[in-house]
Amino acid sequence: MKVVFFGTSKYCLPILDALKNNFDLMEVVVMPDRPVGRKKIMAPCATKTWAIENNVPFSETLDTDCDFGVVADYGRIIKPEVFSKPRLGLFNIHFSKLPDLRGASPVQTTLLRGDTTAWITIIKINEGLDTGPILWQKEYPISPDDTTETLYTRLFKDVAKEIPIINFEGKLIEQDHTKATFCKMLTREDGFIDYKYISDPQNYNKFRAYTPWPGIWSIKDGKRMKILKCHLGSKGDGLILDLVQFEGKKPTKP
């Protein structure tokens, strides 16, 4: 079957490999080049670079006919005239057990809650926010020291392994919208911890959830302190700081 892919980040690359190896990958829909680094040099996103290296057409809009499309880590709302164009529709990969954790930060929120398992759901996109009917769902274990970086990376690899055997013409199941929960778009302020409560063991879940971004930080002696590394005590009863960085200073042990 003919397929297109919508996505942006480096995490998506295993999915692109799976689509190219198992379907007729017609096009990769990417975001515009953006300024990167201190010199603000314009650079392509990871999926555009992949498309160039693999001789796959790319565009910033869907401009080819196809049987279905896959969307992951795209970063842009897709309009009805686009998601209705493929014969079977567009299918979004979302990292929660929908309808739980609809929204922008399901992996971070899963770790923040201290969950021991994560879910991947593939839904057919409609006009709502993660409200489309479910094509496929599967549960995966979470390691005690997983961060958003490690878990996100692994879940993309896990779902890429499933891509060849998922039936994109299969039965769709409507979500139970009465059970929906939501997660928000994160900001830098979400990483703040009151220093009075810095040893609270729940802060380790915060560290896991907010690594690599926005990170966790506090104010000590009037100075902003970023917590770069930490761990739980041997009994899991307190957060221990391993490496911190005060604003304008080099990383140091606390």
C-alpha positions in Angstrom: 0.0 0.0 0.0 1.0 3.6 -0.6 1.8 5.5 2.6 2.9 9.0 3.6 4.5 10.1 6.9 4.1 13.3 8.9 6.8 13.9 11.5 9.7 16.0 12.5 12.0 14.8 15.2 14.9 12.2 15.4 12.7 9.9 17.4 10.6 9.2 14.3 13.4 7.7 12.2 12.7 4.1 13.2 9.1 4.5 12.0 10.4 5.9 8.7 12.6 2.9 8.3 9.7 0.5 9.0 7.4 2.3 6.5 10.1 2.4 3.8 10.9 -1.3 4.2 7.3 -2.6 4.4 5.2 -0.2 2.3 5.4 2.1 -0.7 6.5 5.3 1.1 5.4 8.0 -1.2 6.3 11.2 0.7 7.5 12.6 4.0 5.7 15.7 5.2 8.0 17.9 7.2 8.2 21.2 9.0 10.1 24.2 7.5 13.8 24.6 8.2 14.5 26.4 11.4 17.4 28.4 12.9 19.7 26.2 15.1 22.4 27.1 17.5 23.9 30.3 18.6 24.6 31.5 15.1 20.9 30.7 14.1 21.9 28.7 11.0 18.9 27.4 9.1 18.8 23.6 9.3 16.3 20.9 8.2 14.5 18.7 10.7 15.6 15.1 11.2 12.9 13.6 9.0 13.7 15.9 6.1 17.4 14.9 6.4 16.3 11.2 6.5 14.2 11.7 3.3 17.1 13.3 1.5 19.5 10.6 2.5 17.0 7.8 1.5 15.8 9.4 -1.8 12.2 9.7 -0.6 10.2 12.8 -1.7 9.5 15.4 1.0 7.2 18.4 1.2 5.7 20.8 3.7 2.2 19.8 2.5 0.6 16.6 1.5 0.6 16.7 -2.3 0.4 13.0 -3.3 -2.3 10.4 -3.4 -1.9 7.5 -1.0 -3.8 4.7 0.8 -3.1 6.0 4.3 -0.8 8.2 6.3 1.1 7.9 9.7 1.6 10.8 12.0 4.1 11.0 14.9 5.8 13.9 16.7 4.7 16.2 14.0 4.0 19.4 15.9 1.3 20.9 13.8 -2.5 20.6 13.7 -3.7 18.7 10.6 -6.8 20.2 8.9 -9.7 18.1 7.7 -8.9 18.7 4.1 -5.6 17.0 4.7 -6.5 14.1 7.0 -9.4 13.1 4.8 -7.3 13.0 1.6 -5.8 9.5 2.0 -8.1 6.6 1.1 -8.1 5.2 4.7 -7.2 8.4 6.5 -4.3 9.5 8.7 -3.3 7.5 11.7 -1.7 9.2 14.7 0.7 7.4 17.1 0.0 8.6 20.7 1.9 7.4 23.8 -0.9 6.7 26.3 -3.8 4.4 26.7 -6.4 6.7 25.1 -8.7 8.2 26.2 -6.3 8.6 29.1 -3.9 11.5 28.7 -5.1 13.2 25.6 -2.8 16.2 24.8 0.8 17.3 24.4 2.7 15.5 27.2 1.6 11.9 27.7 5.0 10.4 28.3 6.0 13.1 30.7 2.7 12.8 32.6 3.0 9.0 32.7 6.4 9.3 34.4 5.3 12.1 36.7 2.5 9.8 38.0 5.0 7.1 38.7 3.3 4.6 36.4 5.1 1.3 35.9 3.8 0.7 32.3 3.3 2.9 29.3 0.9 2.5 26.4 1.0 3.2 22.7 -2.3 3.9 20.9 -2.8 4.4 17.2 -6.0 6.3 16.3 -7.5 7.6 13.1 -7.3 11.4 13.1 -10.5 13.4 13.3 -11.2 17.0 14.1 -10.9 16.6 17.9 -7.8 16.5 20.1 -6.8 12.8 20.2 -10.5 11.8 20.0 -10.4 9.6 16.9 -11.3 5.9 16.9 -8.7 3.4 18.0 -7.0 1.1 15.5 -4.4 -0.5 17.9 -3.2 -0.4 21.5 -0.4 -2.1 23.4 1.2 -1.9 26.8 5.0 -1.7 27.5 7.1 -1.8 30.7 8.7 1.3 32.2 12.1 1.0 33.9 12.4 2.6 37.4 15.1 5.1 36.0 13.5 5.8 32.7 13.4 9.5 31.7 11.3 11.0 29.0 14.3 10.8 26.7 14.9 7.1 27.2 11.2 6.1 27.3 10.3 8.2 24.3 13.2 6.7 22.3 12.3 3.1 23.2 8.6 3.5 22.5 9.3 4.8 19.0 11.5 1.8 18.4 8.8 -0.5 19.8 6.0 0.8 17.7 8.3 0.7 14.6 8.6 -3.1 15.1 4.8 -3.3 15.1 4.2 -1.2 12.0 4.7 -4.1 9.5 2.0 -6.3 11.2 -0.6 -3.6 12.0 -3.6 -3.9 9.7 -4.4 -0.3 8.7 -7.6 -1.5 7.2 -8.6 -3.1 10.4 -11.6 -2.5 12.7 -11.8 0.9 14.5 -13.1 1.1 18.1 -14.6 4.4 19.3 -13.1 5.8 22.5 -15.2 6.1 25.6 -15.1 9.9 25.8 -16.6 10.0 29.3 -13.3 8.5 30.6 -11.0 11.1 28.9 -8.2 12.7 30.9 -5.8 15.4 29.7 -2.2 16.5 29.9 -0.9 20.0 29.2 1.7 21.6 27.1 4.8 22.0 29.3 6.6 25.2 30.2 10.0 25.9 31.8 8.2 26.8 35.0 6.9 23.3 35.4 10.4 22.2 36.4 10.5 24.4 39.5 10.9 22.8 43.0 10.7 24.6 46.2 14.1 24.0 47.9 12.4 23.4 51.2 11.0 20.2 49.7 13.9 19.3 47.5 14.3 15.8 49.2 10.7 14.8 48.6 11.0 11.4 46.7 8.2 12.5 44.3 10.8 15.0 42.9 12.6 12.0 41.3 9.5 11.4 39.1 9.6 15.0 38.3 13.3 14.7 37.3 12.5 11.7 35.1 9.5 13.3 33.5 11.3 16.6 32.8 14.5 15.2 31.4 15.7 16.4 28.9 13.2 19.3 28.9 12.4 21.6 30.7 14.6 20.0 33.4 14.1 20.6 37.2 15.5 23.6 39.1 15.2 25.4 42.4 16.3 28.6 44.1 19.1 28.2 46.7 20.5 31.2 48.6 18.9 33.4 46.1 20.5 31.7 43.1 18.9 29.6 40.4 20.1 26.0 40.6 19.5 23.4 37.9 19.6 19.8 39.0 21.5 17.8 36.4 21.7 14.4 38.1 20.0 12.9 41.1 18.8 9.6 42.5 16.6 8.1 45.2 18.0 6.9 48.5 18.5 3.2 49.0 15.1 2.9 50.7 13.4 5.2 48.1 12.6 7.6 50.8 14.4 10.8 49.7 15.9 12.5 46.7 19.7 12.8 46.7 21.4 15.4 44.4 24.5 14.3 42.5 25.2 17.2 40.1 23.9 20.7 40.1 24.6 23.9 38.2 24.1 27.4 39.4 23.3 30.0 36.8 26.5 31.3 35.2 28.6 28.6 36.8 30.0 25.2 35.8 28.3 21.9 37.0 29.4 20.9 40.5 28.6 18.4 43.2 26.2 19.9 45.8 
